[in-house]
Amino acid sequence: MTEVPGKGNAMIQDPDYARRLAQNLVELMAPYEEELMQLEREAPAFGPLRRAVGIVIAEACYCISDGAPTQDNLVPPVDDEASRTR
């Protein structure tokens, strides 16, 4: 398991640390999703819970593969082509 940083770190900016946490989350949640799939066959009421767990796993996989966008990518440049057409 990954070490938890000290409480002084309000937000972790290390992408490698985020990937390790996401990988741990996927490893932890995958068996639950499989179990919920089996339960859903017997009791469809488990469907929403299974879908929510699947979404959590998908988001963690995104973090592992692509990572979160950097601050530079959040706002397009002022002089880009889309801005000039406005």
PyRosetta script that sets phi, psi and omega in degrees:
from pyrosetta import init, pose_from_sequence

init()
pose = pose_from_sequence("MTEVPGKGNAMIQDPDYARRLAQNLVELMAPYEEELMQLEREAPAFGPLRRAVGIVIAEACYCISDGAPTQDNLVPPVDDEASRTR")
pose.set_psi(1, 159.6)
pose.set_omega(1, -178.0)
pose.set_phi(2, -84.7)
pose.set_psi(2, 141.4)
pose.set_omega(2, 176.8)
pose.set_phi(3, -72.1)
pose.set_psi(3, 141.9)
pose.set_omega(3, 178.6)
pose.set_phi(4, -88.3)
pose.set_psi(4, 128.7)
pose.set_omega(4, 178.6)
pose.set_phi(5, -68.7)
pose.set_psi(5, 166.9)
pose.set_omega(5, -179.6)
pose.set_phi(6, -61.1)
pose.set_psi(6, 161.4)
pose.set_omega(6, -177.1)
pose.set_phi(7, -68.5)
pose.set_psi(7, -13.5)
pose.set_omega(7, 179.5)
pose.set_phi(8, -70.7)
pose.set_psi(8, -17.5)
pose.set_omega(8, -179.4)
pose.set_phi(9, -86.7)
pose.set_psi(9, 99.9)
pose.set_omega(9, -178.0)
pose.set_phi(10, -67.3)
pose.set_psi(10, -40.3)
pose.set_omega(10, -179.6)
pose.set_phi(11, -140.5)
pose.set_psi(11, 130.9)
pose.set_omega(11, -177.3)
pose.set_phi(12, -86.8)
pose.set_psi(12, 125.5)
pose.set_omega(12, -178.0)
pose.set_phi(13, -104.5)
pose.set_psi(13, -0.2)
pose.set_omega(13, -177.1)
pose.set_phi(14, -80.5)
pose.set_psi(14, 112.7)
pose.set_omega(14, -178.1)
pose.set_phi(15, -64.5)
pose.set_psi(15, -32.2)
pose.set_omega(15, 178.6)
pose.set_phi(16, -67.3)
pose.set_psi(16, -39.2)
pose.set_omega(16, 177.5)
pose.set_phi(17, -64.5)
pose.set_psi(17, -41.2)
pose.set_omega(17, 178.0)
pose.set_phi(18, -62.4)
pose.set_psi(18, -40.9)
pose.set_omega(18, 178.2)
pose.set_phi(19, -63.9)
pose.set_psi(19, -40.6)
pose.set_omega(19, 178.5)
pose.set_phi(20, -64.1)
pose.set_psi(20, -42.5)
pose.set_omega(20, 178.0)
pose.set_phi(21, -62.8)
pose.set_psi(21, -42.1)
pose.set_omega(21, 179.3)
pose.set_phi(22, -64.4)
pose.set_psi(22, -40.4)
pose.set_omega(22, 178.4)
pose.set_phi(23, -62.7)
pose.set_psi(23, -42.2)
pose.set_omega(23, 177.0)
pose.set_phi(24, -61.5)
pose.set_psi(24, -40.4)
pose.set_omega(24, 179.4)
pose.set_phi(25, -63.3)
pose.set_psi(25, -43.5)
pose.set_omega(25, 178.8)
pose.set_phi(26, -62.4)
pose.set_psi(26, -45.4)
pose.set_omega(26, 179.9)
pose.set_phi(27, -62.7)
pose.set_psi(27, -34.0)
pose.set_omega(27, 179.9)
pose.set_phi(28, -75.2)
pose.set_psi(28, -41.2)
pose.set_omega(28, -172.5)
pose.set_phi(29, -85.6)
pose.set_psi(29, -25.9)
pose.set_omega(29, -175.5)
pose.set_phi(30, -56.8)
pose.set_psi(30, -46.5)
pose.set_omega(30, 178.3)
pose.set_phi(31, -62.0)
pose.set_psi(31, -34.5)
pose.set_omega(31, 178.1)
pose.set_phi(32, -66.0)
pose.set_psi(32, -39.7)
pose.set_omega(32, 178.4)
pose.set_phi(33, -63.3)
pose.set_psi(33, -41.9)
pose.set_omega(33, 178.6)
pose.set_phi(34, -62.1)
pose.set_psi(34, -42.8)
pose.set_omega(34, 178.4)
pose.set_phi(35, -64.9)
pose.set_psi(35, -40.4)
pose.set_omega(35, 178.9)
pose.set_phi(36, -66.6)
pose.set_psi(36, -31.6)
pose.set_omega(36, 175.7)
pose.set_phi(37, -62.2)
pose.set_psi(37, -42.6)
pose.set_omega(37, 178.3)
pose.set_phi(38, -66.8)
pose.set_psi(38, -42.4)
pose.set_omega(38, 179.2)
pose.set_phi(39, -64.8)
pose.set_psi(39, -34.8)
pose.set_omega(39, -178.4)
pose.set_phi(40, -65.2)
pose.set_psi(40, -32.3)
pose.set_omega(40, 177.4)
pose.set_phi(41, -63.1)
pose.set_psi(41, -36.4)
pose.set_omega(41, -179.2)
pose.set_phi(42, -85.5)
pose.set_psi(42, -35.4)
pose.set_omega(42, -178.2)
pose.set_phi(43, -137.6)
pose.set_psi(43, 99.2)
pose.set_omega(43, -177.1)
pose.set_phi(44, -57.2)
pose.set_psi(44, -15.7)
pose.set_omega(44, 179.4)
pose.set_phi(45, -63.1)
pose.set_psi(45, -19.1)
pose.set_omega(45, 178.1)
pose.set_phi(46, -79.0)
pose.set_psi(46, -5.7)
pose.set_omega(46, -177.9)
pose.set_phi(47, -55.7)
pose.set_psi(47, -50.9)
pose.set_omega(47, -180.0)
pose.set_phi(48, -61.1)
pose.set_psi(48, -38.0)
pose.set_omega(48, 178.5)
pose.set_phi(49, -66.9)
pose.set_psi(49, -42.7)
pose.set_omega(49, 178.3)
pose.set_phi(50, -62.0)
pose.set_psi(50, -40.9)
pose.set_omega(50, 178.4)
pose.set_phi(51, -65.8)
pose.set_psi(51, -38.8)
pose.set_omega(51, 178.6)
pose.set_phi(52, -64.1)
pose.set_psi(52, -41.6)
pose.set_omega(52, 177.3)
pose.set_phi(53, -64.8)
pose.set_psi(53, -39.5)
pose.set_omega(53, 177.4)
pose.set_phi(54, -62.0)
pose.set_psi(54, -38.7)
pose.set_omega(54, 178.3)
pose.set_phi(55, -65.6)
pose.set_psi(55, -41.2)
pose.set_omega(55, 177.8)
pose.set_phi(56, -61.0)
pose.set_psi(56, -43.3)
pose.set_omega(56, 179.6)
pose.set_phi(57, -65.6)
pose.set_psi(57, -42.0)
pose.set_omega(57, 179.6)
pose.set_phi(58, -62.8)
pose.set_psi(58, -42.3)
pose.set_omega(58, 178.6)
pose.set_phi(59, -64.2)
pose.set_psi(59, -39.9)
pose.set_omega(59, 177.9)
pose.set_phi(60, -65.7)
pose.set_psi(60, -39.2)
pose.set_omega(60, 177.5)
pose.set_phi(61, -63.4)
pose.set_psi(61, -37.6)
pose.set_omega(61, 176.7)
pose.set_phi(62, -61.6)
pose.set_psi(62, -44.0)
pose.set_omega(62, 180.0)
pose.set_phi(63, -63.2)
pose.set_psi(63, -37.2)
pose.set_omega(63, 179.9)
pose.set_phi(64, -69.3)
pose.set_psi(64, -46.3)
pose.set_omega(64, -172.5)
pose.set_phi(65, -82.3)
pose.set_psi(65, -45.7)
pose.set_omega(65, -174.0)
pose.set_phi(66, -105.6)
pose.set_psi(66, -31.0)
pose.set_omega(66, -176.7)
pose.set_phi(67, 77.1)
pose.set_psi(67, 166.5)
pose.set_omega(67, 179.3)
pose.set_phi(68, -75.9)
pose.set_psi(68, 146.2)
pose.set_omega(68, 178.1)
pose.set_phi(69, -65.9)
pose.set_psi(69, 147.3)
pose.set_omega(69, 177.1)
pose.set_phi(70, -77.4)
pose.set_psi(70, 165.4)
pose.set_omega(70, -179.7)
pose.set_phi(71, -60.6)
pose.set_psi(71, -30.7)
pose.set_omega(71, -179.6)
pose.set_phi(72, -63.7)
pose.set_psi(72, -28.3)
pose.set_omega(72, -175.9)
pose.set_phi(73, -88.1)
pose.set_psi(73, -6.4)
pose.set_omega(73, -174.8)
pose.set_phi(74, -74.0)
pose.set_psi(74, -32.9)
pose.set_omega(74, -176.7)
pose.set_phi(75, -121.1)
pose.set_psi(75, 127.5)
pose.set_omega(75, 179.1)
pose.set_phi(76, -68.9)
pose.set_psi(76, 156.0)
pose.set_omega(76, 178.7)
pose.set_phi(77, -63.7)
pose.set_psi(77, 150.2)
pose.set_omega(77, -176.8)
pose.set_phi(78, -65.5)
pose.set_psi(78, -33.5)
pose.set_omega(78, -175.2)
pose.set_phi(79, -97.4)
pose.set_psi(79, 23.5)
pose.set_omega(79, 179.0)
pose.set_phi(80, -76.3)
pose.set_psi(80, 168.0)
pose.set_omega(80, -174.9)
pose.set_phi(81, -61.4)
pose.set_psi(81, -38.6)
pose.set_omega(81, -179.8)
pose.set_phi(82, -64.1)
pose.set_psi(82, -37.6)
pose.set_omega(82, 179.9)
pose.set_phi(83, -69.9)
pose.set_psi(83, -33.8)
pose.set_omega(83, -178.3)
pose.set_phi(84, -70.8)
pose.set_psi(84, -23.6)
pose.set_omega(84, -178.1)
pose.set_phi(85, -82.3)
pose.set_psi(85, -9.3)
pose.set_omega(85, -178.8)
pose.set_phi(86, -81.5)
pose.dump_pdb("model.pdb")
